Amino acid sequence: MNTDFVNLTAENLAGEHLCCIIRSRKPHQGIDAKRQWLSDRLKEGHVFRKLNARATVFIEYAPLETAWVPVIGDNYYYLYCLWVSGSHKGDGYGKLLMEYCLADAKERGKSGICMLGAKKQKSWLSDQAFAKKFGFEVVDTTDNGYELLALSFDGTTPRFAQNAKNQKIESKELTIYYDMQCPYVYQNIEMIKQYCEMNDVAVSLIQVDTLQKAKELPCVFNNWGVFYKGNFETVNLLNADYLKRILKK
């Protein structure tokens, strides 16, 4: 078992692969956008730790105060993503990465770690059943089934910002809030633009490009949020079939 891990830094960011999109062999604008996003976040204490191999094995987390999510709390880490796939799945890498995050949080005197979950597991969210094995518990919920999970070290708990529970906007057209943290976002936006143009669908694509915008969003958010007819739909990235189902509502 390879236990050689690397943390991205300002010095190695340009040369290290971003394993969340390791399968891409061609130039990919989403990767460039992700690198730029990370270059601004690393100085804020953002952590991206990955296996030192061409593999999708990594964890990504940040201080909650500077995490681009509408979650409020003091002295917590926010866990954006913990992902292990392919031939490395089932080898214990997820456990190693989570244990690293826990040890880091305790060493820095954090009050705990939190993450976004849901009553029914969403495909683009980290596995909350796995997190619960480490003691994560549901500490806040929304009316449509999203949950905030937390592992508290001192009895304090974070919560969703009230605006995140609104789940409604005034605009009735397809509206997507996004940031460039996920390298898949760029290509998803391009697909949606093409689909809506070809099918004469009005769409509003709103880039979340500041921490303040992220904290004030009208929905739960992990880098992506979709509304249609004024109602919040999903944090999942969309394929054409998923988009069609939303537009039929």
Short mmCIF file of the C-alpha atoms (twelve columns), coordinates in Angstrom:
data_MODEL
# 
_entry.id   MODEL 
# 
loop_
_atom_site.group_PDB 
_atom_site.id 
_atom_site.type_symbol 
_atom_site.label_atom_id 
_atom_site.label_alt_id 
_atom_site.label_comp_id 
_atom_site.label_asym_id 
_atom_site.label_seq_id 
_atom_site.Cartn_x 
_atom_site.Cartn_y 
_atom_site.Cartn_z 
_atom_site.pdbx_PDB_model_num 
ATOM 1   C CA . MET A 1   0.000   0.000  0.000   1 
ATOM 2   C CA . ASN A 2   1.426   3.354  -1.073  1 
ATOM 3   C CA . THR A 3   1.314   5.801  1.860   1 
ATOM 4   C CA . ASP A 4   3.221   8.616  0.153   1 
ATOM 5   C CA . PHE A 5   0.950   11.669 0.257   1 
ATOM 6   C CA . VAL A 6   1.469   15.233 -0.947  1 
ATOM 7   C CA . ASN A 7   -0.137  18.460 0.247   1 
ATOM 8   C CA . LEU A 8   -0.511  21.126 -2.428  1 
ATOM 9   C CA . THR A 9   1.366   24.345 -1.723  1 
ATOM 10  C CA . ALA A 10  2.007   27.603 -3.538  1 
ATOM 11  C CA . GLU A 11  5.378   26.140 -4.567  1 
ATOM 12  C CA . ASN A 12  4.186   22.804 -6.024  1 
ATOM 13  C CA . LEU A 13  0.684   23.704 -7.229  1 
ATOM 14  C CA . ALA A 14  1.664   24.308 -10.846 1 
ATOM 15  C CA . GLY A 15  3.448   20.982 -11.208 1 
ATOM 16  C CA . GLU A 16  1.216   18.582 -9.302  1 
ATOM 17  C CA . HIS A 17  -1.725  16.870 -10.971 1 
ATOM 18  C CA . LEU A 18  -5.203  17.520 -9.596  1 
ATOM 19  C CA . CYS A 19  -6.377  13.994 -8.942  1 
ATOM 20  C CA . CYS A 20  -10.086 14.875 -8.832  1 
ATOM 21  C CA . ILE A 21  -9.934  14.841 -12.658 1 
ATOM 22  C CA . ILE A 22  -7.035  12.453 -13.239 1 
ATOM 23  C CA . ARG A 23  -8.784  10.735 -16.155 1 
ATOM 24  C CA . SER A 24  -8.417  13.802 -18.379 1 
ATOM 25  C CA . ARG A 25  -5.443  13.470 -20.738 1 
ATOM 26  C CA . LYS A 26  -6.153  16.526 -22.892 1 
ATOM 27  C CA . PRO A 27  -5.705  20.197 -21.936 1 
ATOM 28  C CA . HIS A 28  -8.629  21.023 -19.682 1 
ATOM 29  C CA . GLN A 29  -9.739  24.562 -18.855 1 
ATOM 30  C CA . GLY A 30  -11.470 23.309 -15.733 1 
ATOM 31  C CA . ILE A 31  -8.103  22.236 -14.322 1 
ATOM 32  C CA . ASP A 32  -6.595  25.659 -15.024 1 
ATOM 33  C CA . ALA A 33  -9.565  27.315 -13.313 1 
ATOM 34  C CA . LYS A 34  -9.207  24.991 -10.327 1 
ATOM 35  C CA . ARG A 35  -5.502  25.789 -9.999  1 
ATOM 36  C CA . GLN A 36  -6.254  29.508 -10.022 1 
ATOM 37  C CA . TRP A 37  -8.986  29.069 -7.414  1 
ATOM 38  C CA . LEU A 38  -6.619  27.042 -5.225  1 
ATOM 39  C CA . SER A 39  -3.773  29.526 -5.570  1 
ATOM 40  C CA . ASP A 40  -5.948  32.104 -3.813  1 
ATOM 41  C CA . ARG A 41  -7.276  29.678 -1.192  1 
ATOM 42  C CA . LEU A 42  -4.076  27.984 -0.011  1 
ATOM 43  C CA . LYS A 43  -2.943  31.154 1.730   1 
ATOM 44  C CA . GLU A 44  -6.211  31.027 3.721   1 
ATOM 45  C CA . GLY A 45  -5.408  27.615 5.210   1 
ATOM 46  C CA . HIS A 46  -7.143  25.528 2.528   1 
ATOM 47  C CA . VAL A 47  -5.797  21.955 2.431   1 
ATOM 48  C CA . PHE A 48  -5.638  19.689 -0.616  1 
ATOM 49  C CA . ARG A 49  -3.918  16.400 0.250   1 
ATOM 50  C CA . LYS A 50  -3.526  13.613 -2.291  1 
ATOM 51  C CA . LEU A 51  -1.836  10.313 -2.846  1 
ATOM 52  C CA . ASN A 52  1.490   10.808 -4.631  1 
ATOM 53  C CA . ALA A 53  0.397   8.742  -7.622  1 
ATOM 54  C CA . ARG A 54  -1.738  9.236  -10.695 1 
ATOM 55  C CA . ALA A 55  -4.884  8.282  -8.827  1 
ATOM 56  C CA . THR A 56  -8.137  9.762  -7.573  1 
ATOM 57  C CA . VAL A 57  -7.303  9.662  -3.866  1 
ATOM 58  C CA . PHE A 58  -7.593  12.977 -2.059  1 
ATOM 59  C CA . ILE A 59  -9.170  15.125 0.644   1 
ATOM 60  C CA . GLU A 60  -9.971  18.834 0.498   1 
ATOM 61  C CA . TYR A 61  -10.936 21.004 3.458   1 
ATOM 62  C CA . ALA A 62  -10.626 24.558 4.789   1 
ATOM 63  C CA . PRO A 63  -11.271 26.721 7.846   1 
ATOM 64  C CA . LEU A 64  -15.037 27.247 7.996   1 
ATOM 65  C CA . GLU A 65  -14.578 31.003 8.291   1 
ATOM 66  C CA . THR A 66  -13.034 31.104 4.793   1 
ATOM 67  C CA . ALA A 67  -14.861 28.121 3.262   1 
ATOM 68  C CA . TRP A 68  -17.050 29.087 0.308   1 
ATOM 69  C CA . VAL A 69  -20.239 27.651 1.781   1 
ATOM 70  C CA . PRO A 70  -23.261 29.234 3.541   1 
ATOM 71  C CA . VAL A 71  -22.409 27.570 6.847   1 
ATOM 72  C CA . ILE A 72  -21.772 29.449 10.102  1 
ATOM 73  C CA . GLY A 73  -19.603 28.301 12.992  1 
ATOM 74  C CA . ASP A 74  -16.548 29.147 15.018  1 
ATOM 75  C CA . ASN A 75  -13.173 27.451 14.741  1 
ATOM 76  C CA . TYR A 76  -14.317 24.528 12.562  1 
ATOM 77  C CA . TYR A 77  -12.883 22.904 9.478   1 
ATOM 78  C CA . TYR A 78  -15.255 22.421 6.540   1 
ATOM 79  C CA . LEU A 79  -14.692 19.188 4.609   1 
ATOM 80  C CA . TYR A 80  -15.442 19.839 0.932   1 
ATOM 81  C CA . CYS A 81  -14.478 16.522 -0.534  1 
ATOM 82  C CA . LEU A 82  -12.992 13.149 0.369   1 
ATOM 83  C CA . TRP A 83  -12.713 10.895 -2.649  1 
ATOM 84  C CA . VAL A 84  -11.179 7.509  -3.401  1 
ATOM 85  C CA . SER A 85  -11.994 5.703  -6.634  1 
ATOM 86  C CA . GLY A 86  -10.731 3.144  -9.104  1 
ATOM 87  C CA . SER A 87  -8.317  0.410  -8.078  1 
ATOM 88  C CA . HIS A 88  -7.472  2.233  -4.834  1 
ATOM 89  C CA . LYS A 89  -10.997 1.955  -3.468  1 
ATOM 90  C CA . GLY A 90  -11.336 -0.374 -0.481  1 
ATOM 91  C CA . ASP A 91  -7.654  -0.215 0.453   1 
ATOM 92  C CA . GLY A 92  -8.042  2.056  3.466   1 
ATOM 93  C CA . TYR A 93  -7.045  5.331  1.842   1 
ATOM 94  C CA . GLY A 94  -10.256 7.061  2.866   1 
ATOM 95  C CA . LYS A 95  -9.538  6.174  6.491   1 
ATOM 96  C CA . LEU A 96  -5.990  7.525  6.238   1 
ATOM 97  C CA . LEU A 97  -7.177  10.800 4.730   1 
ATOM 98  C CA . MET A 98  -9.933  11.295 7.285   1 
ATOM 99  C CA . GLU A 99  -7.536  10.506 10.132  1 
ATOM 100 C CA . TYR A 100 -5.131  13.103 8.756   1 
ATOM 101 C CA . CYS A 101 -7.875  15.737 8.733   1 
ATOM 102 C CA . LEU A 102 -8.897  14.849 12.300  1 
ATOM 103 C CA . ALA A 103 -5.310  14.991 13.541  1 
ATOM 104 C CA . ASP A 104 -4.728  18.304 11.774  1 
ATOM 105 C CA . ALA A 105 -7.884  19.782 13.302  1 
ATOM 106 C CA . LYS A 106 -6.927  18.667 16.818  1 
ATOM 107 C CA . GLU A 107 -3.336  19.846 16.460  1 
ATOM 108 C CA . ARG A 108 -4.570  23.309 15.437  1 
ATOM 109 C CA . GLY A 109 -7.060  23.449 18.304  1 
ATOM 110 C CA . LYS A 110 -10.155 23.341 16.111  1 
ATOM 111 C CA . SER A 111 -13.581 22.840 17.640  1 
ATOM 112 C CA . GLY A 112 -14.476 20.206 15.076  1 
ATOM 113 C CA . ILE A 113 -15.079 19.347 11.430  1 
ATOM 114 C CA . CYS A 114 -18.283 19.673 9.407   1 
ATOM 115 C CA . MET A 115 -19.486 18.684 5.949   1 
ATOM 116 C CA . LEU A 116 -22.544 18.757 3.703   1 
ATOM 117 C CA . GLY A 117 -24.698 15.642 3.531   1 
ATOM 118 C CA . ALA A 118 -28.240 14.592 2.710   1 
ATOM 119 C CA . LYS A 119 -30.839 12.117 3.926   1 
ATOM 120 C CA . LYS A 120 -30.407 10.389 0.565   1 
ATOM 121 C CA . GLN A 121 -26.772 10.285 -0.546  1 
ATOM 122 C CA . LYS A 122 -26.064 12.686 -3.435  1 
ATOM 123 C CA . SER A 123 -23.649 11.579 -6.136  1 
ATOM 124 C CA . TRP A 124 -21.456 14.687 -5.903  1 
ATOM 125 C CA . LEU A 125 -21.189 14.721 -2.100  1 
ATOM 126 C CA . SER A 126 -18.705 12.778 0.012   1 
ATOM 127 C CA . ASP A 127 -20.014 9.566  1.572   1 
ATOM 128 C CA . GLN A 128 -21.745 10.613 4.793   1 
ATOM 129 C CA . ALA A 129 -22.177 7.003  5.944   1 
ATOM 130 C CA . PHE A 130 -18.388 6.760  5.954   1 
ATOM 131 C CA . ALA A 131 -18.110 10.029 7.908   1 
ATOM 132 C CA . LYS A 132 -20.603 8.827  10.508  1 
ATOM 133 C CA . LYS A 133 -18.290 5.914  11.312  1 
ATOM 134 C CA . PHE A 134 -15.883 8.523  12.677  1 
ATOM 135 C CA . GLY A 135 -18.566 10.123 14.840  1 
ATOM 136 C CA . PHE A 136 -20.040 12.757 12.530  1 
ATOM 137 C CA . GLU A 137 -23.647 13.553 13.453  1 
ATOM 138 C CA . VAL A 138 -26.429 15.588 11.849  1 
ATOM 139 C CA . VAL A 139 -26.508 19.027 13.512  1 
ATOM 140 C CA . ASP A 140 -28.742 20.985 11.108  1 
ATOM 141 C CA . THR A 141 -31.139 20.253 8.264   1 
ATOM 142 C CA . THR A 142 -33.075 21.917 5.452   1 
ATOM 143 C CA . ASP A 143 -36.690 21.241 4.533   1 
ATOM 144 C CA . ASN A 144 -35.680 19.424 1.346   1 
ATOM 145 C CA . GLY A 145 -33.435 16.790 2.905   1 
ATOM 146 C CA . TYR A 146 -29.959 18.302 3.029   1 
ATOM 147 C CA . GLU A 147 -28.025 17.904 6.251   1 
ATOM 148 C CA . LEU A 148 -25.059 19.490 7.941   1 
ATOM 149 C CA . LEU A 149 -22.899 16.836 9.586   1 
ATOM 150 C CA . ALA A 150 -20.380 17.683 12.278  1 
ATOM 151 C CA . LEU A 151 -17.831 15.984 14.479  1 
ATOM 152 C CA . SER A 152 -17.497 18.248 17.519  1 
ATOM 153 C CA . PHE A 153 -14.512 18.148 19.861  1 
ATOM 154 C CA . ASP A 154 -15.854 20.649 22.398  1 
ATOM 155 C CA . GLY A 155 -19.657 20.419 22.263  1 
ATOM 156 C CA . THR A 156 -20.154 23.407 19.944  1 
ATOM 157 C CA . THR A 157 -21.889 22.932 16.601  1 
ATOM 158 C CA . PRO A 158 -22.037 24.880 13.333  1 
ATOM 159 C CA . ARG A 159 -25.256 25.569 11.413  1 
ATOM 160 C CA . PHE A 160 -26.526 26.483 7.991   1 
ATOM 161 C CA . ALA A 161 -26.816 30.237 7.464   1 
ATOM 162 C CA . GLN A 162 -30.503 31.174 7.454   1 
ATOM 163 C CA . ASN A 163 -30.241 32.312 3.832   1 
ATOM 164 C CA . ALA A 164 -29.139 28.786 2.863   1 
ATOM 165 C CA . LYS A 165 -32.520 27.499 4.000   1 
ATOM 166 C CA . ASN A 166 -34.505 29.896 1.780   1 
ATOM 167 C CA . GLN A 167 -34.268 27.586 -1.249  1 
ATOM 168 C CA . LYS A 168 -36.157 30.109 -3.390  1 
ATOM 169 C CA . ILE A 169 -35.239 32.980 -5.683  1 
ATOM 170 C CA . GLU A 170 -37.362 35.497 -7.570  1 
ATOM 171 C CA . SER A 171 -36.203 34.471 -11.040 1 
ATOM 172 C CA . LYS A 172 -38.224 31.681 -12.670 1 
ATOM 173 C CA . GLU A 173 -35.675 30.787 -15.326 1 
ATOM 174 C CA . LEU A 174 -33.039 28.113 -14.979 1 
ATOM 175 C CA . THR A 175 -30.459 29.617 -12.628 1 
ATOM 176 C CA . ILE A 176 -27.164 28.071 -11.607 1 
ATOM 177 C CA . TYR A 177 -24.776 29.339 -8.960  1 
ATOM 178 C CA . TYR A 178 -21.258 27.960 -9.297  1 
ATOM 179 C CA . ASP A 179 -17.627 28.512 -8.414  1 
ATOM 180 C CA . MET A 180 -14.466 27.097 -9.952  1 
ATOM 181 C CA . GLN A 181 -13.393 24.860 -7.102  1 
ATOM 182 C CA . CYS A 182 -14.433 21.703 -8.950  1 
ATOM 183 C CA . PRO A 183 -12.643 21.154 -12.292 1 
ATOM 184 C CA . TYR A 184 -15.759 19.484 -13.700 1 
ATOM 185 C CA . VAL A 185 -17.726 22.731 -13.334 1 
ATOM 186 C CA . TYR A 186 -16.229 24.392 -16.409 1 
ATOM 187 C CA . GLN A 187 -17.258 21.641 -18.825 1 
ATOM 188 C CA . ASN A 188 -20.681 21.338 -17.163 1 
ATOM 189 C CA . ILE A 189 -21.315 25.046 -17.669 1 
ATOM 190 C CA . GLU A 190 -20.301 24.754 -21.314 1 
ATOM 191 C CA . MET A 191 -22.682 21.812 -21.835 1 
ATOM 192 C CA . ILE A 192 -25.554 23.722 -20.243 1 
ATOM 193 C CA . LYS A 193 -24.860 26.809 -22.350 1 
ATOM 194 C CA . GLN A 194 -24.955 24.734 -25.541 1 
ATOM 195 C CA . TYR A 195 -28.084 22.836 -24.540 1 
ATOM 196 C CA . CYS A 196 -29.994 25.975 -23.577 1 
ATOM 197 C CA . GLU A 197 -28.933 27.798 -26.736 1 
ATOM 198 C CA . MET A 198 -29.982 24.894 -28.968 1 
ATOM 199 C CA . ASN A 199 -33.309 24.456 -27.169 1 
ATOM 200 C CA . ASP A 200 -34.139 28.141 -26.628 1 
ATOM 201 C CA . VAL A 201 -34.040 27.827 -22.834 1 
ATOM 202 C CA . ALA A 202 -33.418 30.969 -20.822 1 
ATOM 203 C CA . VAL A 203 -30.594 30.430 -18.350 1 
ATOM 204 C CA . SER A 204 -28.768 32.567 -15.821 1 
ATOM 205 C CA . LEU A 205 -25.273 31.393 -14.850 1 
ATOM 206 C CA . ILE A 206 -24.026 33.175 -11.739 1 
ATOM 207 C CA . GLN A 207 -20.379 32.733 -10.806 1 
ATOM 208 C CA . VAL A 208 -19.744 32.839 -7.076  1 
ATOM 209 C CA . ASP A 209 -16.389 34.612 -7.065  1 
ATOM 210 C CA . THR A 210 -16.117 35.991 -3.534  1 
ATOM 211 C CA . LEU A 211 -16.412 34.562 -0.044  1 
ATOM 212 C CA . GLN A 212 -19.230 36.975 0.760   1 
ATOM 213 C CA . LYS A 213 -21.310 35.779 -2.196  1 
ATOM 214 C CA . ALA A 214 -20.812 32.178 -1.085  1 
ATOM 215 C CA . LYS A 215 -21.852 32.880 2.492   1 
ATOM 216 C CA . GLU A 216 -25.010 34.713 1.320   1 
ATOM 217 C CA . LEU A 217 -26.287 32.094 -1.152  1 
ATOM 218 C CA . PRO A 218 -29.992 31.137 -0.992  1 
ATOM 219 C CA . CYS A 219 -29.261 27.394 -0.913  1 
ATOM 220 C CA . VAL A 220 -26.836 24.807 0.419   1 
ATOM 221 C CA . PHE A 221 -23.722 24.894 -1.714  1 
ATOM 222 C CA . ASN A 222 -20.567 22.861 -2.197  1 
ATOM 223 C CA . ASN A 223 -19.552 24.710 -5.411  1 
ATOM 224 C CA . TRP A 224 -22.816 24.237 -7.355  1 
ATOM 225 C CA . GLY A 225 -26.524 25.030 -6.867  1 
ATOM 226 C CA . VAL A 226 -29.392 24.757 -9.373  1 
ATOM 227 C CA . PHE A 227 -32.755 26.607 -9.318  1 
ATOM 228 C CA . TYR A 228 -35.724 26.355 -11.674 1 
ATOM 229 C CA . LYS A 229 -39.052 28.186 -11.500 1 
ATOM 230 C CA . GLY A 230 -37.716 29.896 -8.406  1 
ATOM 231 C CA . ASN A 231 -37.160 26.633 -6.514  1 
ATOM 232 C CA . PHE A 232 -33.893 25.011 -5.482  1 
ATOM 233 C CA . GLU A 233 -33.281 21.723 -7.279  1 
ATOM 234 C CA . THR A 234 -29.875 20.203 -6.527  1 
ATOM 235 C CA . VAL A 235 -26.185 20.544 -5.669  1 
ATOM 236 C CA . ASN A 236 -25.404 17.846 -8.257  1 
ATOM 237 C CA . LEU A 237 -23.712 18.641 -11.540 1 
ATOM 238 C CA . LEU A 238 -26.034 18.016 -14.471 1 
ATOM 239 C CA . ASN A 239 -25.941 15.815 -17.521 1 
ATOM 240 C CA . ALA A 240 -28.339 16.360 -20.417 1 
ATOM 241 C CA . ASP A 241 -30.932 13.858 -19.135 1 
ATOM 242 C CA . TYR A 242 -30.930 15.358 -15.631 1 
ATOM 243 C CA . LEU A 243 -31.316 18.835 -17.112 1 
ATOM 244 C CA . LYS A 244 -34.262 17.683 -19.250 1 
ATOM 245 C CA . ARG A 245 -36.010 16.258 -16.184 1 
ATOM 246 C CA . ILE A 246 -35.655 19.547 -14.335 1 
ATOM 247 C CA . LEU A 247 -36.950 21.574 -17.274 1 
ATOM 248 C CA . LYS A 248 -40.059 19.364 -17.563 1 
ATOM 249 C CA . LYS A 249 -41.258 20.453 -14.112 1 
# 
